[in-house]
């Protein structure tokens, strides 16, 4: 910058108007927040949403929550936090290429797994069974509950007071559309393109990275993937592009090939969908009869075969199942114990349990635990020799 020339900070709203595609969600068009707040001096609504999520207690806890493999199996596989960061990175790349709102996309991605309990989907199943007579449990619904009610960082409102667009994306990801906390967000038509991008990136990321982690910890070997066409074709592409790839670089290179292949296919197919459907505005996205951010038919078939392999050989592997059942037993026993004896809960939850629906309070407490904290709390409750 030449001497004497003052730096002018960017006007983000004007930058959105200038650079975003016509079908991207602009901050100016946001439905805003439930609780009115004065505008920030230099951050847009969606930038503040992103920052609030990152600074939340629930986000930090993702560091010690299971993705597929529990943390103590090793140090190199994904946790719920690293998965979230990878989904966010892929989502931003896709959003940038499509001319979408990167800040909104990032906020949606950072939030998308916030409601997961300890022990991954096994923990979710356990809490759903515990809450069978009280509305059930589902991690997307719980994510909404966290950011609308349970986080308590701000003096003027409960939760994080996120924008409606971010909350809507979380609600639309739920498998329980009839739930009271989800239904109000489902009256607007199809999800925004930014939300569709995150859903696609989430699926893309966990398929590739679950294969990577399963190989790294020895749940499967390279020979086991010989009958998985997606993997085999990626291997052939790597051999063509990197004929001299070394053994220690082979696996990450193939995984990277799988990700890059799907991202490129997703971009090409989505651009074609936008042209074919004549999408020119957010309203066109809302009114479209189907999702627009998709991969091609060929890649979808390959991906489905890879997912069948993962379900059969990884997610049902005896080592994974042992930890899943152990985690479920611990959560169920703690749920029953805390419901019968609410005065054994920490003071904040104890007070809430004595005032409201005891089962819901206990569920909130358990769902917020990391894997490690859940094990320690279980020992405190049921092992006489453990620390109080």
Phi, psi and omega in degrees: 000129181299149178300140176085356179264119181287143177280130177258113178298148183291144170269104189295326179295319178291324177296321177298315180299326185279320192253339184281150175294158182296337181265006177278152178278121179265148179301324180301331184267004182298145174283356174081200185248157178297318180254119184298139177223149175293148179295150177281154184296326184215004177247138177284172178304314185286329174295321177292321175303311180304313183293322180296321179295314182298326182272001182284155176297318183298325180293316179298325182293340179300338181301329183242032175245143185294136165270289170237317183255135181293150188304325188282357177293327180186180184254354191251345182278167185289145164255179179297329180288311181295325174299315181299317180294323178292319176298319180297316180297314179295320181298317180295320179299313180295315180300318179298317181294329181269358181075028181268177182280106184293324181294317177295316179301316181296317180298316179298317182293318180295331181275337201300332181246016187298332185271006181292136176278179173295156177068028171057220183290336175295318177295323178297318178298318181297314181291328177296320177292319179297326185261019185306320182268009184224035176095355179075181179222137175212134193295329178291318175298318181293326175301318175298316181299321178299309188277347178260341187219311195280325175294142185222055182270341191242140185283342189260354182196155174283159177068206182255353179054052180283164179292157181299325183295321179290316178297320180299317180298320177296316181296320182291343178279350185285147175268006180238069184297341181277350183297144185300323182279348181261315188308320183299341183265000189256018185258020188247002182097212182289157176297154172301155179300325178299321178289321177297323178298315181295318178301316181293318181293324179299310181296316179300314185292312187289330175298309183293316185283334175292323174297313181302312181293320181298322176293318186294326182261003173084017175291327177224165174242170180300326180297330180293338182269004184296337181256016178254104187303321181301311180297314184297320179291324176296321177300315179298321178295321178296319180297325179288316185277333184223075186298331185254026181299135181278160185302318183288343179259353187296307184300307179298331179290321178291318179298317178297322177298317178300317181292311181300319178302312182292322179296315179298316179297319179299316180295314181297315182291319180295317177300320177296317179300317180297321178291313184296325181269000178055050182279117184235356183201166177301324179299325178293322178298314182299322188270352180297146184282347182214169178292148184255334181269097185219164169265173179289163179302318181298315180292323178298320178295315179298318180295320179297321178293321177297319180294324176298318178298315181299318180294322184280320191254341183247300185295337178253013176298144186299327179291322177291317183293323178302312181290326179297312181293322178297315178298319179297317180299317181296316181295317181295318180292321178292322178300313181295318182295314182291325177294322179285328185228072185298340180285356174272355177286156172302155189309315183298313181288328177299315180297317179295320182294326180282344181259330188236210179282109188302315183298321181293320179295316179297319178299316179301318180296313181293319182295332180281349184289148165279167178302315183295315180295323179299318178295317180295319180293322177299315179296320179298326182282321194241352180250112185302329185277352184281165180289146178281000000 
